Amino acid sequence: MSKLANYIKGSVEEMKKVTWPTKKETQNYTYLVIGISLVVAAFLGALDYIFSLVLEMLLK
């Protein structure tokens, strides 16, 4: 039981050292992730469309 108590005590001490992002930073990072995800999705969708057209031309 001593190991568990030491683990919890150490975890609490480490959490006190954490610097959490502000609300504005979190909002900005969220927008950044959504934006990058949309760009990557559009890029992969365009590649898929192009490769589908090329494959269709080759098989005809």
VENVENNOR-V492387 format. One record per pair of residues at least 6 apart in sequence whose ideal C-beta (glycine too) atoms are under 6 Angstrom apart, sorted by the first residue. I is the first residue (numbers start at 1). J is the second residue. D is the distance in Angstrom with one decimal. If there is no record, write none. Layout:
i=I j=J d=D
i=I j=J d=D
//
This chain:
none
//
